[in-house]
């Protein structure tokens, strides 16, 4: 079958997850940050991958481009010096709200680029 020019494909992936089993330690003790005024929010929009993928980020090589890389404390520019990176950079600059850009698993990304033949 040849792919028609105007046909769009829809891939549906159904996953059943017990969300209680995915909670990290201390999850039930977590609390939300509430603001009396939206002007108190300092919002940073970021891509998890871009924020920690580069070797100059000071993030451990096995954590680069991941949530663990973003959350790693003690990182500095090129792994030396006083210029903080990662979550320490956000804290130092008083960023109190982070909007994470959309992300997709590689498998799902590959499925959306498949063509019918």
C-alpha positions in Angstrom: 0.0 0.0 0.0 1.4 3.4 -1.0 1.0 6.2 1.5 -1.6 8.7 0.3 -0.7 12.3 0.4 -3.6 13.4 2.6 -3.8 10.5 5.0 -2.8 11.1 8.5 -2.0 8.3 10.9 -3.1 8.2 14.5 -1.2 5.9 16.9 -2.9 5.3 20.3 -0.9 3.8 23.1 -2.7 2.6 26.2 -0.8 2.1 29.4 -2.3 1.0 32.7 -0.3 2.3 35.7 -0.8 2.2 39.4 0.3 5.7 40.2 0.6 5.0 43.9 3.5 2.6 43.0 5.3 5.3 41.2 5.5 7.8 44.1 9.1 8.5 45.3 10.0 8.4 49.0 8.6 11.4 50.8 5.9 12.0 48.1 3.1 12.2 50.7 5.0 14.8 52.7 5.4 17.1 49.7 3.5 20.4 49.6 2.6 22.9 46.9 4.0 26.4 46.8 1.1 28.8 47.0 1.4 32.5 46.1 -0.8 35.3 47.4 -0.1 37.1 44.1 1.0 35.8 40.7 3.5 38.6 40.6 5.5 36.6 43.2 6.1 33.8 40.7 9.3 33.8 38.8 8.7 31.4 35.9 11.4 29.6 33.9 10.5 27.6 30.8 12.9 24.9 30.0 13.6 21.7 28.1 14.9 18.9 30.3 17.3 17.7 27.6 18.7 21.1 26.6 19.1 22.2 30.2 21.5 19.4 31.2 22.8 17.7 28.0 26.0 19.6 27.4 29.2 18.5 29.0 29.8 22.1 30.1 26.7 21.8 32.4 28.8 19.9 35.0 26.2 17.2 35.2 27.4 13.6 35.5 27.7 12.1 32.0 25.1 9.3 32.8 22.5 11.9 33.9 22.8 14.4 31.1 19.6 15.2 29.3 17.5 13.7 32.0 15.4 14.8 35.1 18.2 13.4 37.3 20.6 15.7 35.5 18.4 18.7 36.1 18.0 17.8 39.8 21.7 17.1 40.4 23.1 19.5 43.1 26.6 20.8 43.1 27.1 21.3 39.4 29.1 24.1 38.0 30.1 25.4 34.6 32.6 22.9 33.1 32.6 21.1 36.5 34.8 23.7 38.1 34.6 27.2 39.4 31.8 29.1 41.0 29.3 29.5 38.2 26.4 27.2 39.3 24.4 25.2 36.8 21.4 22.9 36.9 19.0 23.2 39.9 21.5 25.2 41.9 21.4 27.8 39.1 17.6 28.0 39.4 17.8 28.3 43.2 20.5 31.0 43.1 18.4 33.1 40.6 15.3 32.7 42.7 13.4 30.8 40.0 10.4 29.4 41.9 8.3 28.0 39.1 9.5 25.8 36.2 7.4 25.1 33.1 8.8 22.0 31.5 8.5 21.9 27.7 6.7 19.0 26.1 8.7 15.8 25.9 8.2 12.5 24.2 9.7 9.1 24.5 11.9 8.1 21.5 9.6 5.2 20.7 6.6 7.4 20.5 8.5 9.9 18.4 9.6 7.1 16.0 6.0 5.8 15.7 4.7 9.2 14.6 7.3 9.3 11.8 6.5 5.9 10.4 5.0 5.7 6.9 2.7 3.1 5.5 4.1 1.2 2.6 
